[in-house]
Amino acid sequence: MNKNKLYGAILGDIAGKKYEYKHIGELPTIDKIDIHPIDSCYSDDTIMTLASARSIMYDTDIEHEYKFWANRYATYGFGKGFIEWCKTPPGSINDSWANGCLMRISPFIWTNRYESMLRSVATSHSHMDSLKACSSLWDSYMYNDLQIESKPKPWEKFEVRALPTIQFVKKVFYASSSTQEAIKIAISCGGDTDTTASIVGELSNYHRNDLTKEDTEFIEMMLSTELCQILKESNK
């Protein structure tokens, strides 16, 4: 049994955050990427993942959790459209096709809550592309449908659409042999580095269960006290 649930998502987020928006020529090679950068920080990927985990632990409304934690950490990399949705009345639906729907659903997959995942998508990402991307990620966890022969290529532009993101994530996982390597490959390709590294980090962590004590201690050190408490409680 994996005792480090969600740590891969957070490790990828922190490792990738400092390289977000950088051009390919500005990125280090894989062997030069620091997987434990103390000069980085977590972002919306971590916060929303833990919000999903909290909704499961306490059986709370997922929309409330997303809006509460996003408003609490509003300066931590959230997109403009998502922050605007967070200020809307309860029950307001947003039809985003962006990859924010993907980076927060691993807690639902870990606990085999497909309907809860769908509710998560329906809140702020009620779009067919978002639903397809999240269902594809679910299958990659549950059925390991990751036999993709083509290798990941560097992003030519900054891409946040959900469908290209999940296709890229699967290629990265297939090209890697460990969670740390998967995170580094994702970062080396540029683009939305914190989000892609977060998604593939937890996908790899789920299948490989290979995070080290150094990894987990680094993550716990980097999180705020309240977020670290959610992470630890979700692993009990």
N, C-alpha and C positions, 0 to 999 in steps of 0.2 A: 504494500500500500504506500502510495506517495504521500509523505508527510509535509511536503513543501508546496502545497497547492497555491497557485497564483503568484508564487515567487518569480517564476519565469517571465510572466507578463510584466512585473514591476522591474525586474532586472533589465529587460529589453527596453522598457520605457526610459529608464534613467540613463542607460548606456547610449541610447540613440538620441536623446533630447539635445545634447550639445552639438549634434551634427545636422539638425533639422535646418532646411533652407540652404545648406551649403551646396555649391556646385561640385560636380565630380572631381574637378581638378583640385579642389580644396580639401577633399577627403583623404584620410590616411589609408594605406593599404591594410588588408585584413590583419596582418601580423603586427601592425602598429596601433590597432584600436584597443583602447583601454576599456575593459569590461566593467571596471569598478571606478569610474571617474568621480572623484570627490568634488570636482568643480562643476558637476552637472546637478540636475534635480529631477524629481518626478513631475509628471504633467497630468493632463486630463485623462490620459489612458489609465493611469493608476487609480485616480480618484473615482472614475466611473466603474472600473472593475470592482473596487471595494464597495461602491454603492450597491452594485448588483449583489455582491456577497451579503451585504447587510440586509437587503430586502428578503433574502432567503432565510437568513438566521432568525430574523424577527418577524417574518411573514408580514412585511409592510408593503405599502403601495409603491411600485417601482417608479412611477412618475414622480411621486413625492421625494423619493430618495435621490433621484437624478437632479431634480431641481434644487433640493436643499444643499447637497454637497457641491454642486456646480456654483451656486451662488456664494457658498462659504469660501470656495477656492477659485473665485472668478478670474484671477490673474494668472492661473496656471495653465495657459495654453489652449483654452477652449475657443472654438470657432465663434465668429460673430453671430451666425445664424442660430447656433445652439444656445448661446447666452440669451438671445432675444426670445427663443422658445421658453427658456427657463423663467422668464418674467410674465408668461401668459397664465391665464386662469387654469385651474385643474381641468383636465379633460381635453385641453387643446392639442390638436394633432399637427405634427409637422411632417412634410413629405420628402425629407432629405434622402439623397442617394449616396451620401458620403460614407467613408469608412469608419466613422464614429460608432456605427451600429455593430461593427465587428470587434472592436478592441475591448468591449465591456462584457461580452457574453460568456466568457469561459466559466464563471461560477455556475451558470445554468447548465452548461455541458457537463461539468464535473458531477453535478447532482442529478443529472438525467431529467431535466425539467424543460422539455421542448416547448410546452405551452407557455411557460414563463418567458422563455427566450422570445417567442413570437410577440408577447405583450411588450417586451423590452423594445423590439423593433417598431412596433405599432405606435409607440409614444412619439418619438422624435424623428423616426426614419420610416414612415409609412409609405414606402416606395417598393415596387416590385424588384428593382435591382438590389435593394438592401436585403429584402427577404431571401432572394436567391443566393446572395453572398453569404448570409448567415447560415442558411441551410447547408451550403457547401462546406462551410467551416465545421458545422456540426458533424457532417459525414466524415470529414477528415479526422476528427477525434474518435468517433464511434466505430468507423469501418476502415480507417486507415487507407482511404482511397487516394494515396499520394504517389502513385507510380507515374510520375511526370518526367519524361526523359529530357525535355529542353531545360537548359540552365537559365537561372535568372540573369537578366541583363540590367545594366545601369539605367535608371530612369532618365529619359530625355527631357522631361519636364516634371514639375512638382505635381503629383497625382494624388487626389484624395477620393476618387470614385471607388465605391465598394467592390465592384466586380473586378476591375484590374488589380485591386489590392489583394483580393483572395487568390487570384491566379498567381500573382507574384509570390505570395506567402507559401503556397504549395511547392513552387519551384525551389524556393530557398530551403525548405525543409528537406526536400528530396536530395538537394546538393550537399547537405551537411551531415555530419556524423555525431554531433553533440549539440547541446543547447547553446553553449557559449559560441560555438562555431556558427550556428544558425543566426544568432544575434549579430555577429560580426559580418556575416555575408550580407544580411539585410542592410546594415549600416553602410557597408562599402558601396552599395548600389545607389545611395543617395535618396532623394525624394523625401517622403514623409517618414523619416528614419525612426522617430520614436514610436510611431504607431505600428509600422510594419515589424519593427524589432520586438515590440510588445506582443503582437499577435503570434508571431512565429516562436517567440520565446516560450510562451505558455503551451503552444501546441507541441513543441519539442519536449518541454518539461513533462507534459502529460504522458507522452509515449516513452521517453527515455529515463525519466526520473534520475537525472544525473547532476543536479545542482550540488555544489560543494558547501561545506560549512562556511567557507570564506564568502561565498555568494550570499547565503542567507544572512550572515552577520552584517554584510555591507548594506543589504536592503533594509534591514531593521534599523540600522544606524541612520540611513538617509530619510526615512519616513518621519512625519510628525507623530507625536505620541498617540493621538486619537486614531490615525490611520493604521499605525502599527498594531494597535489593539484590535482593530477590526480584522486585520490580516491574521493575527495569532488566533483569535476566536474562531475564525472560519476554518482553521486547521485542526480544531479540537473535534 
